[in-house]
Amino acid sequence: MTGDDDGHAAHRVRHPDVVAAIKQEVERGFGLGGPTTLEAEIAEEITGRFPSIDKVRFTNSGTESSLHATRMVRAITGRPKIAKFEGAYHGSHDALEVSTSTPLDQAGPSDSPNSVAAWDGMSRSAEEDAVILPYNDRESVELILREQKDEIAGVFYDAKGGLLDVPHDFTRFIREITEELDIPMVMDEVVTFRTGYAGAQGLAGVEPDITYFGKAFGGGFPVGAIGGKDRFMEIIDNSGEPTGLSQSGTFSGNSFTLAAGLANLRALTPELFEQFDGLRERLHAGMAKTFDGAGVPAQILSEGAAAAFYLSGKPVRDHRSMLEGPDHELTGRVNMGLLLKGYSLRGGIQFTISQPMGTEHIDGLVEALEQVLAEA
Ligand SMILES: Cc1ncc(COP(=O)(O)O)c(C=O)c1O
């Protein structure tokens, strides 16, 4: 995020605990054929952190995790369809890469969005088996789920859908309605884990049936993890009678990923999240004041270590308002201006605060934004 020299940037992506953990694995040996005690150690870290999780399985990515979670809920319920929210990305596979970024002229009614495959080459059943839900529209979500509850194997849910204005109350509503209708709720915490010590579920105070993770859980190495209550996880436990569903992967749970992930998770303490909160609030307030001062309408969304801005006068609460609301041309110019000052924004609008950052980095960014807006 900062325009410092390469030496500083390198330090920022090499947390000393992660580096030490990997060095230790190099010495201990790698490319092992079976599980190691590291798997138990990181599982304990995860189950201690997330009350919704009794057991954990590792994969190599968020995509792989959501793919296996899809099979799990289908196998558990015997139902064919997967419900997900319009605009939410859960990984690159046919069951879930549907209605992730549908153009508005193909999206259908906002209260019952069309199911639209994201890419050519996807199976026809991808669209047939997907049920698309609108964010922040309780009435429509309830209607769709009630109508199709006997066909829906699970509701996949990202509590922020990128970074949308989705209140915790909506997350609690999704938990309540899925519980009432007996539909498994699968929470995607691949990105939202950065919003709080126990992810978005911790902030909303909900316990999904299955959760999956990626990104930060590997401390920079390829990772995915699926966790949940015993009664959901046992479908992939073939240590006794065959369950009918197996989940495995050659590099799942490899020692570099586990060691780096464990060191990273241990470093992400509640105190560090408090530090993120302080910096993020400073960034949020600084951006709000700057956009306001420049007379540029903007929506700023932030939680935990994550922040984003949309150059729009209206709240950005779903996929449609994200496409329609913001001034994309001005956003592009602001991004280019910031890039020329040494600040590269993820996806053009997003920030993640990390451990080595301090107030000087936040203030530097806000100052750069002020200059860019003055020039624009
Ligand atoms: C919310 C969300 N879920 C799932 C994924 C897929 O994770 P991976 O890229 O590790 O396959 C991503 C990736 O960006 C994501 O943002």
The ligand as a MOL file (V3000), in Angstrom:
LIG
                    3D

  0  0  0     0  0            999 V3000
M  V30 BEGIN CTAB
M  V30 COUNTS 16 16 0 0 0
M  V30 BEGIN ATOM
M  V30 1 C -14.6280 -14.3810 -1.0780 0
M  V30 2 C -13.7530 -15.3580 -1.8100 0
M  V30 3 N -14.0410 -16.6690 -1.7730 0
M  V30 4 C -13.2820 -17.5800 -2.4030 0
M  V30 5 C -12.1730 -17.2020 -3.1240 0
M  V30 6 C -11.3600 -18.2460 -3.8450 0
M  V30 7 O -10.1430 -18.4140 -3.2160 0
M  V30 8 P -8.8450 -18.9280 -4.0440 0
M  V30 9 O -8.3990 -17.7980 -4.9000 0
M  V30 10 O -7.8710 -19.3050 -2.9750 0
M  V30 11 O -9.2890 -20.1020 -4.8400 0
M  V30 12 C -11.8220 -15.8570 -3.1880 0
M  V30 13 C -10.6350 -15.4180 -3.9540 0
M  V30 14 O -10.3670 -14.2790 -4.1700 0
M  V30 15 C -12.6410 -14.9080 -2.5320 0
M  V30 16 O -12.3600 -13.6050 -2.5980 0
M  V30 END ATOM
M  V30 BEGIN BOND
M  V30 1 1 1 2
M  V30 2 1 2 3
M  V30 3 2 2 15
M  V30 4 2 3 4
M  V30 5 1 4 5
M  V30 6 1 5 6
M  V30 7 2 5 12
M  V30 8 1 6 7
M  V30 9 1 7 8
M  V30 10 2 8 9
M  V30 11 1 8 10
M  V30 12 1 8 11
M  V30 13 1 12 13
M  V30 14 1 12 15
M  V30 15 2 13 14
M  V30 16 1 15 16
M  V30 END BOND
M  V30 END CTAB
M  END
